[in-house]
Amino acid sequence: MTAAGTSREFELVVAEDGSIPAGQIAALGVRPGAHLRVVADREESSGGSIRGRLTDWPDVSWQDFEAASELARADVSES
């Protein structure tokens, strides 16, 4: 990770659940609400199929979708 406008690089370790522990981020001086841009070097998988890549994707009901849409609309109207 490189902080915007600087040439410093930081190494963060992604947890098994896909998150980055808050302690790692806080140690960099990043505060809640900050926007981060992450650039990751990763190996490209062979083949063009996406089969099996979304195995942990949650089942989302229409009500969940509507609730999330309402939250997004509220966020946009506040900014």
C-alpha positions as CSV (number, residue, x, y, z in Angstrom):
1,M,0.0,0.0,0.0
2,T,1.3,3.5,-0.8
3,A,-0.1,6.5,0.9
4,A,-1.5,9.1,-1.6
5,G,1.0,11.8,-2.4
6,T,3.9,9.9,-0.8
7,S,6.3,7.2,-1.8
8,R,6.1,5.3,1.5
9,E,4.8,1.7,1.2
10,F,3.1,-0.3,3.9
11,E,2.5,-4.0,4.1
12,L,-1.0,-5.1,5.4
13,V,-2.0,-8.7,5.9
14,V,-5.6,-9.6,4.9
15,A,-7.2,-11.9,7.4
16,E,-8.9,-15.2,6.4
17,D,-12.3,-13.6,6.4
18,G,-11.0,-11.0,3.8
19,S,-10.7,-8.1,6.2
20,I,-7.7,-6.1,7.2
21,P,-7.5,-5.9,11.0
22,A,-8.3,-2.4,12.3
23,G,-5.0,-2.4,14.4
24,Q,-2.9,-2.6,11.2
25,I,-4.8,0.3,9.6
26,A,-4.8,2.4,12.8
27,A,-1.0,1.9,13.1
28,L,-0.7,3.8,9.8
29,G,-2.6,6.7,11.2
30,V,-5.7,6.1,9.1
31,R,-8.8,7.1,10.9
32,P,-12.4,5.8,10.6
33,G,-14.2,7.2,7.5
34,A,-10.9,7.6,5.5
35,H,-11.0,6.6,1.9
36,L,-8.3,4.2,0.8
37,R,-7.2,3.1,-2.6
38,V,-5.7,-0.4,-2.6
39,V,-3.6,-1.8,-5.5
40,A,-2.9,-5.5,-5.2
41,D,-0.5,-7.6,-7.2
42,R,-2.2,-11.0,-7.7
43,E,-1.7,-13.9,-9.9
44,E,-4.3,-14.3,-12.7
45,S,-6.0,-17.6,-12.7
46,S,-5.9,-19.7,-15.8
47,G,-9.0,-19.8,-17.9
48,G,-11.8,-17.3,-18.3
49,S,-14.3,-19.0,-16.1
50,I,-15.6,-17.4,-12.9
51,R,-17.2,-20.7,-11.7
52,G,-16.6,-21.2,-8.0
53,R,-15.3,-17.7,-7.3
54,L,-18.5,-16.5,-5.6
55,T,-19.0,-19.5,-3.4
56,D,-19.4,-17.4,-0.2
57,W,-21.7,-14.9,-1.8
58,P,-24.7,-14.4,0.5
59,D,-28.3,-15.0,-0.5
60,V,-29.8,-11.5,-0.8
61,S,-33.6,-11.1,-0.6
62,W,-35.6,-8.4,-2.4
63,Q,-36.1,-6.8,1.0
64,D,-32.4,-6.8,1.7
65,F,-31.8,-5.1,-1.7
66,E,-34.5,-2.5,-1.1
67,A,-33.1,-1.7,2.4
68,A,-29.6,-1.3,1.0
69,S,-30.9,0.9,-1.8
70,E,-32.6,3.1,0.7
71,L,-29.4,3.5,2.7
72,A,-27.5,4.4,-0.5
73,R,-30.1,7.0,-1.4
74,A,-29.9,8.4,2.1
75,D,-26.1,8.6,1.9
76,V,-26.2,10.4,-1.5
77,S,-28.8,12.9,-0.2
78,E,-26.6,13.7,2.8
79,S,-23.5,14.5,0.7
